Amino acid sequence: MKSILALLALLLTLPASAAQLTIELDHASKTWQTAELLKHPDARTVQIVDDVSYKRTMTYRAVPLASLLPGLKPASHVQAVALDGFAAELAVAPLLENTGARAWLAVEDPAHPWPALGDGKPSAGPFYLVWTDPQAGHISPEQWPFQISSIKQLQTVVERFPALLPDPKLAANSPINQGFAVFQKNCLACHRLNGAGDAQMGPDLNIPYSPTEYFGGDFLKRYIRDPQSLRRWPQAKMPAFSASVLPDHELDLLVGYLQHMAGRKQQP
């Protein structure tokens, strides 16, 4: 028994293992090892104030994400896939910026692992997309994927998932289409709709029922603002969307899109 306990104690003191990140672009593909990224010529030590995942100031060794996306044009689109099935849909233009809000790939050093995200939870590593000066680009929490395992260049959400589209007769700048844009930015990383999407975490938001069909009054908005205020359980993962992240007018647009799509159900 003593030998088993000693072995367990030794394992707990060992540093986190190195990892690898695959980046698949239309014109190139590369798998990066942790050590390579830590030694990347563009790697820097960056301080992130009010880190989205850790809720405090954090310091990371990180590489500008633009340095890892050679040849991509601003109109391109990528998806960052996490170990837990979170699939962040990311327009490339903000990722290429080198002023204002700037995207960095934080790399967890196995010799100096990051803290756990909570009791019984792992860290945000091995790779985590963080932003300096995020308020300059209106960056949402869904644009901070952690535990990233791969980044893939894909067609846009509209091209890949037509089942998400509002009525094509609507004007491009209609409130419903604006709500669709809010949905893509804030919801699609965790949820599917009409079976469309790549996320593996949250429930479908239209099949068999839209939340607009079973949340009465303003309870859906209250739920989005603070999920734990309506449904509380230990493993709940949906974050609260404060007004600073999702302003009231955008929340209204999002609910309008969901109400519209409740009338456009498509079976997966």
N, C-alpha and C positions, 0 to 999 in steps of 0.2 A: 504493500500500500504506500509506504514512504517513497519508494522508487517511482511509483506512478505520479504521486503528488509533485515530486521533484521534477519529473518530466513535464508535467503541465505547467509548473512555474517557469521552467525554461522556455517553453513555447510562448508563453505570454510575454516574455521579455524580448523575444526576437523581433526585429524590425519588420514592417510590412513588406511584402514581396513586391518586386518590380512588376510592371505591367506593360502592355503595349496598346497603341492606338492606331487604328487603321483609318486612313483618309483615302476615300475613293472618289476621284474626279473623273469627268468624262475623258480627259486627255492624259491622265496619270493616276497612279495608285502607289501609295507608300505606307508601310507599317513602321511606326516610330516606337522605339523602346524608351522606357523611362530615362535611362542614362543618357541617351542621345538628346532628348529634349532638355534635360537639365544642363547639358553642355552646349546647347544650341547657341550660335554666335549672337542671336538676337535676344537671348534670355535675359531677363531683368528681375530684380526684386521689386515687387509692387505692393503697395499698401491699399487695401480696399476698406473704405469707411462704410459702416452699416452693411456689412456683407449680408446678402439676402438669405443665405442658408444658415450662417452662424449667428446672425443678429448682433454682431459686434464687429469692431475693426479687426481685420486679419491681414497677415503679411504672407505673400506667396512668392515662390520662384516661378516665373511665368514667361511664356513666349507670345508675342503679338500674333493673334490668330491669322492675320493677313499674311504673315511669313510662311504659314503652313498651307496656304491656299493659292499657290502660284498659278497665274494664268486665268483665274476666275474673273469674270466681268461683274460689275455691280448688279446687273439684271439677273444674275444667276440665283439659284436656290439650293440650299443644303439642308440636310436633316442630321441632327446630333442625336444618336441613340444611346441611352443609358443602360446600365446593367439591369435595372429593375423594369425595363420596358417603356420608360418615359421617352417620347420621341418628339424632340423640339424641332419645329419647322422654322427655319431661319432664312430670311432674305439676306443675300450676301452683301448688299451695299453697306449696311451698318458695320459689318464685320471687317470691311476693308478700310474704314476710316482711321486716320492716324492723328486726328485732332478731335476735340470734344469727347463724346462718349466713345471709348476705345475698348475693343474686345481682346481679352487675353486668355490663353490656355494655361491655367495654373496646373503645375505638375507636382504631385506628391512625392517627396523624397523618401524612399524606404527607410533611410537612416534617421529621418526626422518626420514620422507620420503625423498627419493632422489629427486634431481631436475628433472624437465621435460626434455625430450630429444629435445624439440623445442617448438615453439609457438603452442599452441593448441594440444600438444602431451603429452602422459603420461610419467612417468619415465621408467627406464629400469626394474623396479620391477614387481612383487614381488620377483622373483628369477632370477639371472643373472649368467651365466657361465663366469668367468673371469680367466685370466692366469697371474701368476707371471713369469717373465723371458721368455716371449713367443718366443722371437727370438731364444732361444736355441733349440726350437723344431719346428721351421718353422710353427708356428701356424697361420692360416689364419683368416680373419675377420668372415668367416662363422662358425668358431669354437667358437664364442663368442655369442651364442644365449641369448637373453634377454626376459623378460616377460614369462619365462618358466612356464608351467602349469603341465607338466609331463615328465618323463624320462622312456622309455620302452626298455627292451632288445628285440632285433629282430634278425632275420637272416640277413646276409649281403645284401647289395644292389644287388650284382650279383645274389644271391639266390632268392631274392624277385621279381626282375624286369628283367627278361631275355630280354625284349624288348629294354633294354638299351645297350645290348651287341654288340660289333663290330663283324665282321665276325670271326667265330671260327677258320678259317684256318690261321689267323694271328698269328705270334709268340707272346708269352706272353709279351716279352719286345719290341714289335714293337712300333713305334711312335704313332700309333692309340690307342693302349692299354694304353700307357702312357698318352695320351690325355684323355682317359676315366677316368683315376685316377684323373686327374686335374679337370675334369667335376664333379666328385663325391665330391671332396673337396670344390669346389668353387661355383657350380651352382645348385646342386640338392636340396639345402635347400629351394630355391625359385621357381625353375622351374621343370616341368616334360618334358619328351621327349618320343615321341610315346605313350603319355598318361600314361607312367609309372612313378611312384614316388608318394610321399605323400604330396608334397608341395601344398599350396593353393594360393600363392602370385603372381608369375610371369606367363607369357604365356608359352605354350608348345614350345619347341625349335626345333620341327621337323614337327609337324602336325598343320595346313596343309602345312606350308612351313618352311624350315630351314632358320635362319637368313643369312646363307651363300648363299642363293638363292636370297635374296632381298637387301643385303648390297653389293654394288659394291666396287671394289678396296680394299683399306685398311680401309674402313669405319667401318667394324665390329670390328676390333681391336681398332680403335679410340673410338668407342662406349663403349666397355668394359673398356677401360682406363678412360673415362670420359663421362658417359651417358648424362649429362646435356649439353655437348658441341654440341650434335646432336639433342637431343629432350629435351625440357625444359617445365616442367609444375609443378605447386605447390605441387602436391601430389606424385611426383616421388619418388620411394623408392630404386631403384637400386643404390648401392654404386659404387664409382669409385674404380677400381682395379689398384693401382699404381704398378710400376715395383718392388717396395720393397715387395709387397704382392704377385704379380703374375709376376715373371720375364719374359722377352721377350721370352725365349725359351719355357716356359710353356704356354704362350699365343699362340705361334705357334702350340704347341701340341694340345691345346684345340680346336682351329679353325680346325685343321686337323681332329680331332674326329668328330666335327659337320659336316664337309664336307663329311666325310665317311658315317655318319648316314643319311645324306640327300638321299643317295642311298639305305637305309634300312628302309624305312618308314613302320610302322605298324599302322593300325587304332586301336584306343583304343577299 
